[in-house]
Amino acid sequence: KRACIARYGAIGDMIMISPIIRLLSEQGYAVTLNVTPYCAEVLKHNPYISNIIIQERDMIPNPELGEYWKEWMADYDKYINLSESIEGKLLRVEGRNDFYTSKAWRSTDVNYFDQTARLSGFPDVGLRGEIYFSKAEEREAQLWRKAQKDVFTILWALKGSSYHKIYPLLEPCLVEWLEKHPDAQAALVGSSADANLQFEHPQVLNLAGVASIRQVFCLTKYVDCVVGPESSVINAAGCFDTPKIALLSHSNWNNLCKYWVNDHSLAPENIACYPCHQLHYTLESCPTVDMVDQDTQQVAWAGPVCAAYGVTPERIHQKLDLIYQEWKSKRI
């Protein structure tokens, strides 16, 4: 039997469909994935995949995709189209009509993994993501971790793909916590485009643009804690038992974190627009606030209210302290 899953979304969305691949294979299907080159990184070394069809960006104009998918359906015993199953249906995309609606109308409490399972013909069974690594990838991560064995290591994702997926108080928040914990360090990760968000500190490793996405994903399995906005990195951490602190912005806990192990996620508090269930790509669509440096009285950062004031550094410190103390207790 032959099955095909079509999914053209972001990397985090690809992680969400990963358990469906295994379930189909266990039912006896040879599983084909029709995905973009950008997302194919998630699928490397997955033993349940028989074939990958790369979908180049804008190869088929959007109005013609329906007919295009119909052509493929005839070639498979089971064809599952998950494009926009999360982005589009549950998270409204800026520029489309349903983006400009009320929060109450957009609100959804559906878990993203449950939604993916149902659309694929499976029951809600509490799935979480699955990422597979080669022996070489595992060995590299293990050697790196061994070199840091006496140091509490945080992997912090700098940003996600949407405007609101960022933590503007990263530097003061992290520096204050690290200076109280001399046996701790933080590795900042992201693409080369995120490198400008990094800063110099003796307990900080700047790996944005240095570590590949696969290397970062593998490290989420071996570090002591992963912190970050709703992004591919925090979704990768959700595949493993590593303690993780997701800084939520457009999703609630039930949407994203319900089935994660060692979850310490933080949702914005006292922010009227949260959870918005929207993907913001411009300043115009997202409520913003100016953050003023108390010493210089200059605007240090301007950005989304949920990212700026919804999650205070004190709340992050409390979660980090909890995870750190558990790590410390295991070393005594």
C-alpha distance (Angstrom), angle and dihedral (degrees) to the residues before:
residue distance angle dihedral
K1 . . .
R2 3.78 . .
A3 3.80 126.2 .
C4 3.79 130.1 -178.8
I5 3.81 129.4 -163.0
A6 3.81 116.8 -161.0
R7 3.80 115.0 -160.4
Y8 3.81 125.3 154.8
G9 3.82 99.7 172.9
A10 3.79 133.9 111.2
I11 3.80 127.4 -63.3
G12 3.80 93.8 -95.2
D13 3.80 89.6 54.6
M14 3.80 89.9 51.9
I15 3.81 89.8 55.1
M16 3.80 88.1 54.1
I17 3.81 93.1 57.9
S18 3.82 94.0 45.2
P19 3.84 96.9 95.1
I20 3.82 90.1 52.4
I21 3.82 88.7 62.4
R22 3.80 90.9 59.0
L23 3.81 93.7 44.5
L24 3.81 91.6 53.0
S25 3.79 91.5 47.8
E26 3.80 90.5 50.9
Q27 3.82 88.0 54.6
G28 3.80 88.6 58.3
Y29 3.80 100.6 -98.4
A30 3.77 125.2 140.3
V31 3.80 97.8 -133.6
T32 3.81 124.6 -140.9
L33 3.83 122.5 -171.6
N34 3.81 121.5 -152.1
V35 3.81 103.2 -161.8
T36 3.79 144.1 142.0
P37 3.83 120.3 -93.6
Y38 3.80 88.7 -113.7
C39 3.80 92.0 61.8
A40 3.78 97.9 40.7
E41 3.82 89.8 86.7
V42 3.80 89.5 74.4
L43 3.80 91.4 56.9
K44 3.80 99.9 53.2
H45 3.82 114.8 123.8
N46 3.81 92.4 5.7
P47 3.83 102.6 150.2
Y48 3.81 93.1 -156.0
I49 3.81 96.7 63.2
S50 3.81 120.4 94.3
N51 3.80 99.5 179.4
I52 3.81 142.4 2.4
I53 3.80 124.0 -150.8
I54 3.79 110.0 -161.5
Q55 3.79 114.3 -140.4
E56 3.79 109.5 -156.2
R57 3.79 114.5 -142.2
D58 3.83 113.4 -88.8
M59 3.80 90.9 -2.5
I60 3.81 88.6 134.9
P61 3.84 118.1 34.3
N62 3.82 111.2 -118.0
P63 3.83 94.9 -115.3
E64 3.82 89.3 57.3
L65 3.81 97.7 48.0
G66 3.83 93.2 93.0
E67 3.79 92.6 59.9
Y68 3.79 90.7 40.7
W69 3.81 91.8 56.1
K70 3.81 91.1 47.2
E71 3.80 89.0 58.8
W72 3.80 90.6 55.2
M73 3.81 95.4 45.3
A74 3.79 92.6 69.3
D75 3.82 90.5 61.1
Y76 3.81 96.1 59.3
D77 3.78 139.1 60.9
K78 3.82 88.8 -142.3
Y79 3.80 124.5 23.0
I80 3.82 119.0 -173.5
N81 3.77 117.9 -171.7
L82 3.82 109.7 -165.0
S83 3.79 98.0 163.9
E84 3.80 108.7 137.1
S85 3.81 91.0 0.2
I86 3.82 88.1 134.7
E87 3.81 105.6 10.5
G88 3.78 102.8 54.5
K89 3.81 100.3 17.8
L90 3.80 103.0 46.3
L91 3.80 100.9 12.9
R92 3.80 112.1 46.5
V93 3.80 116.2 -134.5
E94 3.79 120.2 -131.2
G95 3.80 112.5 -109.9
R96 3.80 95.9 34.1
N97 3.79 123.5 104.2
D98 3.79 96.1 -114.8
F99 3.82 90.3 55.7
Y100 3.82 90.2 70.8
T101 3.79 96.5 62.4
S102 3.78 135.7 104.3
K103 3.80 122.3 -73.6
A104 3.81 89.4 -121.6
W105 3.81 91.5 55.5
R106 3.83 92.9 48.3
S107 3.79 95.4 43.2
T108 3.79 115.6 119.0
D109 3.79 131.9 170.2
V110 3.80 94.7 -167.4
N111 3.79 117.1 131.8
Y112 3.80 110.9 -123.4
F113 3.81 94.0 -136.0
D114 3.80 91.5 48.5
Q115 3.81 90.0 49.8
T116 3.79 91.1 50.9
A117 3.82 92.3 47.9
R118 3.81 93.4 49.9
L119 3.80 93.6 48.9
S120 3.79 88.4 50.6
G121 3.79 94.0 52.3
F122 3.80 98.2 -102.2
P123 3.81 130.2 117.9
D124 3.81 123.5 -111.0
V125 3.78 100.6 -88.4
G126 3.80 103.3 159.2
L127 3.78 98.4 -95.8
R128 3.78 125.8 -177.4
G129 3.79 131.2 -172.1
E130 3.79 126.1 -73.5
I131 3.81 125.5 -151.8
Y132 3.79 122.3 175.2
F133 3.80 127.2 -154.5
S134 3.78 135.2 -162.1
K135 3.80 120.1 -115.6
A136 3.80 88.3 -107.3
E137 3.81 92.2 53.8
E138 3.80 91.6 48.1
R139 3.81 92.1 47.4
E140 3.81 92.7 49.8
A141 3.82 92.1 51.2
Q142 3.80 91.9 45.6
L143 3.81 92.2 51.2
W144 3.80 91.3 48.6
R145 3.79 90.6 49.3
K146 3.80 92.4 46.6
A147 3.79 89.4 57.2
Q148 3.82 88.0 56.3
K149 3.81 96.1 40.0
D150 3.81 96.1 128.8
V151 3.80 94.5 45.5
F152 3.79 127.0 84.3
T153 3.81 100.2 -126.7
I154 3.80 125.2 -156.3
L155 3.80 120.8 -167.2
W156 3.82 107.5 -153.5
A157 3.82 120.6 -168.9
L158 3.81 109.1 -146.0
K159 3.79 99.8 -150.4
G160 3.77 148.4 -22.8
S161 3.80 132.6 -128.4
S162 3.83 97.7 -87.2
Y163 3.78 129.3 68.2
H164 3.81 95.5 -109.8
K165 3.82 96.1 48.9
I166 3.79 97.5 96.0
Y167 3.80 139.2 87.5
P168 3.82 109.4 -133.0
L169 3.81 95.0 -169.3
L170 3.80 93.0 56.7
E171 3.81 97.5 120.5
P172 3.83 100.6 46.5
C173 3.80 91.5 38.6
L174 3.79 95.2 50.2
V175 3.81 97.6 38.6
E176 3.81 92.5 52.7
W177 3.80 91.9 50.2
L178 3.83 95.8 43.7
E179 3.79 93.4 50.4
K180 3.80 88.8 57.8
H181 3.81 90.2 49.9
P182 3.83 110.5 49.3
D183 3.82 91.1 176.2
A184 3.81 92.0 60.8
Q185 3.79 135.3 83.1
A186 3.79 138.0 179.9
A187 3.81 128.6 -140.3
L188 3.81 112.0 -153.8
V189 3.81 112.4 -149.7
G190 3.76 137.3 -173.7
S191 3.79 141.3 102.1
S192 3.80 124.6 -52.1
A193 3.82 87.0 -98.0
D194 3.82 88.3 62.9
A195 3.81 94.8 52.8
N196 3.81 91.9 98.4
L197 3.83 88.5 67.1
Q198 3.80 91.4 63.0
F199 3.80 125.3 95.0
E200 3.78 137.8 -164.6
H201 3.79 120.2 -101.6
P202 3.82 131.2 142.1
Q203 3.81 90.9 -118.7
V204 3.81 95.8 45.6
L205 3.81 126.4 89.0
N206 3.80 112.6 -158.1
L207 3.81 105.5 -148.2
A208 3.83 101.6 153.6
G209 3.79 107.3 128.5
V210 3.82 89.6 5.9
A211 3.80 103.6 73.0
S212 3.81 114.3 55.8
I213 3.79 121.3 -125.8
R214 3.81 90.3 -105.6
Q215 3.81 91.7 50.6
V216 3.80 90.5 50.0
F217 3.80 92.1 48.5
C218 3.78 91.0 51.7
L219 3.81 91.7 48.4
T220 3.81 90.1 56.6
K221 3.79 85.0 69.2
Y222 3.81 94.8 54.1
V223 3.81 109.6 33.2
D224 3.81 122.6 90.7
C225 3.80 96.9 -118.4
V226 3.82 138.9 5.0
V227 3.82 121.1 -151.9
G228 3.77 128.6 -178.7
P229 3.78 150.1 110.8
E230 3.80 122.5 -80.4
S231 3.79 95.9 -61.0
S232 3.79 142.8 126.1
V233 3.81 90.8 -86.1
I234 3.81 95.7 55.6
N235 3.82 88.8 44.0
A236 3.81 89.1 52.4
A237 3.80 89.8 51.0
G238 3.80 87.4 53.2
C239 3.81 88.2 67.2
F240 3.80 91.2 65.5
D241 3.81 140.0 48.4
T242 3.81 93.3 -109.7
P243 3.84 112.4 128.6
K244 3.79 108.1 -103.2
I245 3.79 138.3 -172.9
A246 3.79 112.1 -156.6
L247 3.80 112.5 -165.0
L248 3.78 98.8 -145.7
S249 3.80 121.1 -148.7
H250 3.82 113.4 156.5
S251 3.81 101.0 10.2
N252 3.78 132.1 61.1
W253 3.79 127.1 -133.1
N254 3.80 93.7 -95.5
N255 3.82 92.0 51.7
L256 3.79 96.2 55.2
C257 3.80 116.7 4.5
K258 3.81 105.5 38.0
Y259 3.81 96.5 108.4
W260 3.80 99.9 33.1
V261 3.81 120.4 117.5
N262 3.84 118.4 -130.9
D263 3.77 91.1 11.8
H264 3.81 117.4 174.7
S265 3.80 98.3 166.9
L266 3.79 121.3 167.8
A267 3.79 124.2 -147.0
P268 3.82 123.7 -160.9
E269 3.80 112.5 -94.4
N270 3.81 126.7 -145.3
I271 3.81 92.2 5.4
A272 3.81 111.1 134.0
C273 3.81 96.1 -155.3
Y274 3.83 95.4 51.9
P275 2.99 123.2 137.6
C276 3.80 93.6 25.9
H277 3.84 98.3 165.1
Q278 3.80 87.8 -145.9
L279 3.80 135.3 123.6
H280 3.80 107.3 -135.2
Y281 3.78 119.1 -160.7
T282 3.82 100.9 166.0
L283 3.79 138.3 47.8
E284 3.78 90.5 -120.8
S285 3.79 96.4 66.2
C286 3.80 100.2 47.2
P287 3.84 125.9 65.1
T288 3.79 107.3 -111.4
V289 3.78 137.2 -163.6
D290 3.83 134.8 -165.7
M291 3.79 115.5 -124.1
V292 3.79 112.1 -152.1
D293 3.80 124.0 -151.4
Q294 3.81 105.7 -123.5
D295 3.81 92.6 -145.5
T296 3.80 100.7 45.9
Q297 3.82 97.8 24.3
Q298 3.81 86.7 -137.4
V299 3.79 125.1 131.2
A300 3.79 103.1 -97.0
W301 3.78 97.4 -179.3
A302 3.78 139.2 -2.2
G303 3.76 121.0 -160.1
P304 3.80 150.2 110.2
V305 3.79 117.5 -19.9
C306 3.81 92.6 -134.2
A307 3.81 92.0 55.8
A308 3.79 95.1 41.1
Y309 3.80 104.6 44.4
G310 3.79 106.7 4.2
V311 3.81 95.7 80.7
T312 3.80 113.9 35.5
P313 3.82 122.7 -154.1
E314 3.81 88.2 -117.4
R315 3.80 91.1 62.2
I316 3.81 91.4 49.7
H317 3.82 90.1 47.9
Q318 3.80 90.7 53.4
K319 3.80 91.4 53.4
L320 3.81 92.7 44.9
D321 3.82 90.5 49.1
L322 3.79 90.6 52.5
I323 3.81 93.4 50.3
Y324 3.81 92.0 42.1
Q325 3.81 93.2 51.8
E326 3.79 90.9 51.3
W327 3.82 89.6 50.5
K328 3.80 90.3 47.9
S329 3.80 93.6 49.6
K330 3.80 91.1 56.0
R331 3.81 90.6 55.8
I332 3.79 96.3 55.1
